[in-house]
Amino acid sequence: MMTAAGFSPNKCATRVIDLRFSSEIARIDREERLQVTLDDGSRESVDTVLFATGRRPNTDTLGLEDLGVELTANGAILVDQQYNTAVPSIYAVGDVIDRVMLTPMALAEGTVVARHLFGEAAANPDYDIVPTCIFSQPEMASVGMDEHDARKRGLDVSVYKSDFRPLQYSLTNNPVRCFVKLVVDNSNERVLGAFMVGPEAGEIMQGLAVAITAGAAKAQFDATLGIHPTAAEEFVTLREPTESEISPRMHAN
């Protein structure tokens, strides 16, 4: 995937983000702007390029298979719920097991192993509630499940979202906009996930992660007073679900 972001030198100009999925960058030439050539021969003129190349565990030269450690096709180490490998004396955590490649998750998994080895009980991290942020322009942050993952699990969900210009920019020429979204389980009103694109999205999502980890319901979000004027207050003022995404059952007919 390539994300080619074209920004005008004038900070008040409109920002344009061009997403190219399943594309490869053949070359980048530096002229007045960056000239990007894709693998299909097409060219784009942009100011900034974010090229998401992906990662794979670097286990090829460790000799793990000779020891009896089992690996997946992409080189990830297979572990059980206690992070044991196929060899009783070898444990593995973090990026190398290819679950969630984030430093805080590796620390959480390592804590489980350490406590297990020293006879202490420790709950495994919840892989459904993982706060994360892409520090791009604009920032993109999330925590929890999106509606597609929730519906794959057979959950009936509602989606609340808003695309808006933050009020604090209303008296300026800054055209920045924000997008926020909540995914709610209709069976118990629990908020399953929160998503944001906009300034300080990572900082805002860290606070929301506490509420979602604690199992907060949509009614508790609604009862929370917003800090005005902030972009974050939009999460506690979302009142009506998006009609086309209220429930998959509504589209069955």
C-alpha positions in Angstrom: 0.0 0.0 0.0 1.2 3.5 -0.7 -0.1 6.7 0.8 0.9 9.7 -1.2 0.0 12.9 0.7 0.2 16.1 -1.3 0.3 19.3 0.9 0.6 22.8 -0.3 3.4 24.9 1.2 0.6 27.2 2.4 -0.6 25.6 5.7 -4.0 27.0 5.1 -4.5 25.3 1.8 -6.6 22.1 1.4 -4.8 18.9 2.3 -5.2 16.0 -0.1 -4.3 12.4 0.8 -4.2 9.9 -2.0 -4.4 6.2 -0.9 -3.1 3.6 -3.3 -3.7 0.0 -2.1 -1.7 -3.0 -3.3 0.8 -0.7 -5.1 4.5 -0.7 -5.1 6.8 2.3 -5.5 9.3 1.8 -8.4 11.2 5.0 -7.8 11.1 8.5 -6.3 12.7 11.5 -8.0 13.3 14.7 -6.1 12.4 17.7 -8.1 10.5 20.8 -7.0 8.1 18.2 -5.5 8.6 14.4 -5.2 7.9 12.6 -8.4 6.7 9.1 -7.5 6.7 6.3 -10.1 4.5 3.3 -9.3 5.0 -0.3 -10.5 2.2 0.2 -13.0 4.1 3.0 -14.7 1.9 5.8 -13.4 3.5 8.9 -11.9 2.3 11.2 -9.1 3.7 14.6 -7.9 3.5 14.9 -4.1 5.1 16.6 -1.1 5.2 13.6 1.2 5.2 9.8 0.7 4.3 7.2 3.4 5.1 3.8 2.0 3.7 0.9 4.2 6.0 -2.0 3.3 4.9 -4.4 6.0 7.1 -6.5 8.3 7.9 -10.1 8.9 9.7 -11.8 11.8 13.5 -11.9 11.3 14.0 -15.6 12.3 15.6 -17.1 9.3 19.2 -17.3 10.7 18.4 -18.2 14.3 18.3 -22.0 13.8 15.0 -22.3 15.7 13.7 -25.2 13.5 16.8 -27.2 14.3 15.8 -26.9 18.0 12.3 -28.0 17.3 10.6 -24.6 17.5 7.7 -24.4 15.1 7.4 -21.5 12.7 4.6 -20.2 10.5 5.0 -19.7 6.8 6.2 -16.1 7.2 8.7 -17.0 9.9 6.6 -16.2 13.0 7.2 -18.4 16.1 4.2 -20.5 17.1 3.3 -20.1 20.8 0.4 -21.2 23.0 -1.6 -19.0 25.4 1.3 -18.9 27.9 3.7 -18.0 25.1 5.4 -21.4 25.2 6.9 -22.7 22.0 7.0 -26.3 21.0 10.2 -26.6 23.1 9.3 -26.4 26.8 12.3 -24.2 27.8 11.8 -21.6 25.0 9.3 -18.8 25.2 8.6 -16.1 22.6 6.8 -12.7 22.9 6.6 -9.5 20.9 6.9 -8.9 17.2 8.4 -12.3 16.5 5.1 -14.1 17.3 3.3 -11.8 14.7 0.2 -11.0 16.8 0.3 -7.3 17.5 3.5 -5.6 16.6 3.6 -2.9 19.2 6.2 -2.2 22.0 3.5 -2.0 24.8 2.1 -5.3 23.7 5.5 -7.0 23.8 5.9 -5.6 27.3 2.5 -7.0 28.4 3.3 -10.4 26.9 6.7 -10.5 28.6 5.1 -9.6 31.9 2.8 -12.7 31.5 5.8 -14.9 30.9 7.8 -13.5 33.8 4.9 -13.9 36.3 4.2 -17.4 35.0 7.8 -18.5 35.5 7.8 -17.2 39.0 4.5 -18.7 40.0 2.3 -15.5 39.8 -1.0 -15.4 38.1 -1.3 -12.9 35.2 -4.0 -12.3 32.7 -3.1 -12.3 29.0 -3.5 -8.9 27.3 -6.8 -8.4 25.4 -6.0 -8.5 21.7 -9.4 -7.0 20.9 -8.7 -3.8 22.8 -5.4 -2.4 21.5 -4.9 1.4 21.3 -2.6 2.4 18.5 -1.8 5.5 16.5 -0.2 6.2 13.1 1.7 9.5 13.5 1.0 10.7 10.0 -0.6 14.0 8.9 -3.3 13.9 10.0 -2.9 11.4 12.9 -5.0 8.2 12.7 -5.7 6.4 16.0 -8.0 3.6 17.1 -8.8 1.2 20.0 -10.9 -1.9 19.9 -12.9 -3.6 17.1 -14.3 -2.0 14.0 -17.7 -2.8 12.7 -16.4 -5.3 10.1 -14.5 -7.4 12.7 -17.5 -7.2 15.1 -20.0 -8.4 12.5 -17.6 -11.3 11.4 -18.1 -12.5 15.0 -21.8 -12.4 14.7 -22.3 -9.2 16.8 -25.2 -6.8 16.1 -23.6 -3.4 16.2 -24.4 0.3 15.6 -21.9 2.8 14.2 -21.8 6.4 15.3 -19.6 8.8 13.4 -19.0 12.4 12.6 -16.9 14.3 10.0 -16.4 17.9 11.2 -14.2 21.0 11.3 -13.1 21.5 14.9 -14.6 24.6 16.4 -11.3 26.0 17.6 -10.3 26.5 14.0 -13.6 28.3 13.0 -12.0 31.8 13.3 -8.9 30.9 11.3 -8.2 29.9 7.7 -7.0 26.5 8.8 -9.2 24.0 6.8 -8.3 21.0 9.0 -11.1 18.5 9.6 -11.6 15.5 11.9 -13.3 12.2 11.7 -14.5 10.2 14.8 -16.4 6.9 15.1 -17.7 4.6 17.8 -18.8 1.0 17.3 -21.4 -0.2 19.8 -22.7 -3.7 20.7 -26.5 -3.4 20.4 -27.0 -6.4 22.8 -25.5 -4.6 25.8 -24.6 -1.1 24.6 -21.0 -1.6 25.3 -18.6 0.5 23.2 -16.4 -2.0 21.3 -14.2 0.5 19.4 -13.3 4.1 18.9 -11.6 5.6 15.9 -10.3 9.1 15.0 -8.5 10.9 12.2 -7.3 14.4 13.1 -5.0 16.5 15.3 -3.8 14.9 18.6 -5.7 11.7 17.7 -3.2 9.5 19.6 -3.5 11.6 22.8 -7.2 11.5 22.7 -7.4 7.7 22.0 -5.2 6.9 25.0 -7.9 8.3 27.3 -10.7 6.6 25.4 -8.8 3.3 25.7 -9.2 3.4 29.5 -13.0 3.7 29.2 -13.3 1.0 26.6 -11.0 -1.4 28.5 -13.2 -0.8 31.5 -16.2 -1.8 29.5 -17.9 1.6 29.2 -21.4 1.7 27.7 -22.6 4.2 25.1 -24.9 5.7 27.8 -21.8 6.5 29.9 -20.3 8.3 27.0 -23.5 10.2 26.5 -23.6 11.2 30.2 -20.1 12.5 30.1 -19.7 16.3 29.7 -17.5 17.4 26.9 -14.6 19.9 27.1 -15.7 22.8 24.9 -14.3 23.6 22.4 -12.3 20.5 21.7 -12.3 17.8 19.0 -12.5 15.1 21.7 -15.9 16.3 22.9 -17.4 14.9 19.7 -17.0 11.4 21.1 -19.5 12.2 23.9 -22.0 14.1 21.7 -22.6 11.4 19.1 -26.4 10.8 19.5 -27.7 9.0 16.4 -26.1 6.0 14.7 -25.4 6.1 11.0 -28.6 4.7 9.4 -26.9 2.6 6.7 -24.8 0.9 9.4 -27.2 0.5 12.3 -27.4 -3.3 11.9 -26.6 -5.9 9.2 -30.0 -7.3 9.8 -31.6 -4.2 8.4 -30.0 -5.0 5.1 -31.0 -8.6 5.0 -34.1 -7.9 3.0 
